């Protein structure tokens, strides 16, 4: 194999490795972002549920007071 062919193969492999790692990192970053959003939504839903429960136990319905 001539030196220029070896250089070309090395360049193609390097570019391929770079692109593959870039797309892998991008996918991982998107997955992390989705997970963070879902965690945030879950915590908000739990907070809302807890507040509803607190409101329900501290303010009974008017029918129950009679």
N, C-alpha and C positions, 0 to 999 in steps of 0.2 A: 504494500500500500504506500503510495507516495505521501510525502509530508503534507501537501495541501489537502489530500483526501482525509487524512487523519484529523487535520485541523477542522475540516468541514463537519466530520462526524462528531467531534467534540463540541463544536458550536451548536449543532442541531440538538444534541443531547442536553446541553446546558440550557438552551432556550426551552426545550420541552420540560425539563425539571422545574425551571422557574415558573412556567405557565401552570403546571400541575400543582405546585405548592401555592401559587397565588389563588387558584380556584378553590383549593381545599381550605385555605384560610378564609376566603370570602364566604364559602358555605358554612364554615364553623361560626363565623361572626354573625351571619344571618340567623343561624340556629340559636345562638346565644341571645340575640336581640328578641327573637320570638319568645324564647323561654322567659326572658325578663318581663316582657309585656304580659304573658300569661300569669306569671307570679304576681305581678301588680294587680291584674284583674281579680285573681283569686283572693288576695289580701283585702281588696276593696269589697268584694262580695261577702267575705267573712265578717268584715267590720260592719257592713250594712245589716247583715243578719243578726249580729250581736246587738247592734243598736235597736233593731226592731224588737228583739227579745227583751232587752232592758226596758224599752218603752212599754211593751205589753205587760211586764210584771210590775212596773212602777205606776202605771196608769190603767187600772182595771176598767173594763167597760162599765158604762153607767147602769146597765141591766144588773150586773153582778153586785153593785152596791146597794140596790133596793131590797 
